Amino acid sequence: AQNLREEREGDGELTEISEQILDQTKRVSRIVQSLMSFAHSGSHLQALEPVCLSEVAQEAIGLLSLNRRSVEVEFFNLCDPAHWVEGDSQRLAQVLINLLSNARDASPPGGAIRVRSEASEHTVDLVVEDEGSGIPKAIMDQLFEPFFTTKGKGFGLGLFLSQASVTRAGGTVKLYNHEDGGTLTELRLPRSYGMA
């Protein structure tokens, strides 16, 4: 496709088709890389360490705030700095970026997205709440399946990989609809007392 594009530079239609072929090739390559990374990460035990949820939430919010081409929403980090979990900070940040990105895509302009933490003796819940339209009940059971997406973009791997990362850390992921609209995503993770 690259050679064709260079050889027939003046042909607008052929250039457009070549660009589409290259774009789809890159897309397939990213899917394969994501799956290989996922398969490789499952081949060894994940190193768990104490992770501050408030810090991870702030990092994820900061990274998402750099994207100016998305819906303008307001993020609130309400996580208690004393809430630490056993996990992998990088993977947890990736999971949270995915959940916050999904919440932002579902939110109306000017909507609020809240991240908060709730602790019990052995676990900490990391909760993401948005003010969107919620998730249709008909697709609720499919959300964690690989390649399932309700968006016109993306690969449908975000929730699948997020659930796998959280499960490896000994946690769970659940999604709920609020009665008054919006979605609540709850990560339940093993609590750490090492750094609090």
Secondary structure by P-SEA (a helix, b strand, c coil): caaaaaaacccaaaaaaaaaaaaaaaaaaaaaaaaaaaaaaaccccccccccaaaaaaaaaaaaaacccccbbbbbccccccccccccaaaaaaaaaaaaaaaaaaccccbbbbbbcccccccccbbbbbccccccccccccccccccccccccccaaaaaaaaaaaaacbbbbbbbbccbbbbbbbbbbbbcccc
